[in-house]
């Protein structure tokens, strides 16, 4: 049943180009869409590139998501990292965060 419908329905322009039919040229293929990155992947890549001082990768990661989304992802990564270190060290998250930044303990 669907084969009969397909015979009567025109292909979308992108499919025609990749198939080399109608208004597309033979042998022309549609470009594969860019892979979408989520905010956490962008944040992890960006922070790791900052740690490695790799400006090219940092710049690439900033283009994956909006600046607001990247900021949120970096903040979430920082929170999770501080919590993990605090648990590992059996210290409070505030003590760990201040220590990582070279700040004196809170009074």
C-alpha positions as CSV (number, residue, x, y, z in Angstrom):
1,X,0.0,0.0,0.0
2,X,2.7,2.5,0.9
3,X,4.7,1.7,-2.2
4,X,1.8,2.8,-4.3
5,X,1.5,6.1,-2.3
6,X,5.2,6.7,-2.7
7,X,4.9,6.4,-6.4
8,X,2.4,9.2,-6.5
9,X,3.9,11.5,-3.9
10,X,6.8,13.7,-4.9
11,X,10.0,13.4,-2.9
12,X,11.1,16.4,-0.8
13,X,13.7,18.5,-2.6
14,X,16.6,17.3,-0.4
15,X,15.7,13.6,-1.2
16,X,15.5,14.5,-4.9
17,X,19.0,16.1,-4.8
18,X,20.6,13.1,-3.0
19,X,18.8,10.7,-5.3
20,X,19.8,12.7,-8.4
21,X,16.3,13.0,-9.7
22,X,14.0,15.8,-10.9
23,X,15.6,19.2,-10.0
24,X,18.7,17.7,-8.4
25,X,21.8,16.7,-10.3
26,X,23.0,13.1,-10.6
27,X,25.7,12.2,-8.0
28,X,24.9,15.2,-5.8
29,X,24.4,14.1,-2.2
30,X,22.8,16.1,0.6
31,X,25.1,17.1,3.4
32,X,24.6,15.2,6.6
33,X,23.2,17.5,9.3
34,X,25.7,18.6,12.0
35,X,25.5,16.5,15.1
36,X,23.8,18.3,17.9
37,X,25.6,18.7,21.2
38,X,23.9,19.1,24.5
39,X,24.9,21.7,27.1
40,X,26.6,19.2,29.4
41,X,28.8,17.9,26.6
42,X,29.7,21.4,25.6
43,X,30.5,22.4,29.2
44,X,32.6,19.3,29.7
45,X,34.5,19.9,26.5
46,X,34.9,23.6,27.3
47,X,36.2,23.1,30.8
48,X,38.6,20.3,29.8
49,X,39.9,22.5,27.0
50,X,40.4,25.4,29.5
51,X,42.3,23.0,31.8
52,X,44.5,21.9,28.9
53,X,44.8,25.5,27.6
54,X,43.5,24.4,24.2
55,X,41.9,27.6,22.7
56,X,40.8,25.8,19.5
57,X,38.7,23.3,21.3
58,X,37.4,26.0,23.7
59,X,36.3,28.0,20.7
60,X,34.7,25.0,19.0
61,X,32.7,24.1,22.2
62,X,31.4,27.7,22.5
63,X,29.8,27.3,19.1
64,X,27.8,24.1,20.1
65,X,25.3,25.9,22.3
66,X,24.2,29.4,23.3
67,X,26.4,31.3,25.7
68,X,23.6,31.1,28.3
69,X,23.4,27.3,28.0
70,X,27.2,26.9,28.2
71,X,27.2,29.1,31.3
72,X,24.6,26.9,32.9
73,X,26.4,23.7,31.9
74,X,29.7,25.0,33.3
75,X,28.0,26.0,36.6
76,X,26.4,22.6,36.9
77,X,29.7,20.9,36.2
78,X,31.4,23.1,38.9
79,X,28.7,22.2,41.4
80,X,29.0,18.5,40.7
81,X,32.8,18.6,40.9
82,X,32.8,20.4,44.2
83,X,30.2,18.0,45.7
84,X,32.2,15.0,44.5
85,X,35.5,16.4,45.9
86,X,33.8,17.3,49.2
87,X,32.5,13.8,49.6
88,X,35.8,12.3,48.7
89,X,37.7,14.6,51.2
90,X,34.9,14.5,53.8
91,X,34.8,18.3,53.9
92,X,32.0,20.8,53.2
93,X,31.4,22.0,49.7
94,X,32.2,25.6,50.8
95,X,35.6,24.5,52.2
96,X,36.5,22.7,49.0
97,X,35.3,25.5,46.7
98,X,37.3,28.1,48.7
99,X,40.3,25.8,48.7
100,X,40.2,25.3,45.0
101,X,40.2,29.1,44.5
102,X,43.0,29.7,46.9
103,X,40.7,31.6,49.4
104,X,41.1,31.4,53.1
105,X,38.6,29.3,55.1
106,X,35.3,31.2,55.8
107,X,35.2,32.8,59.2
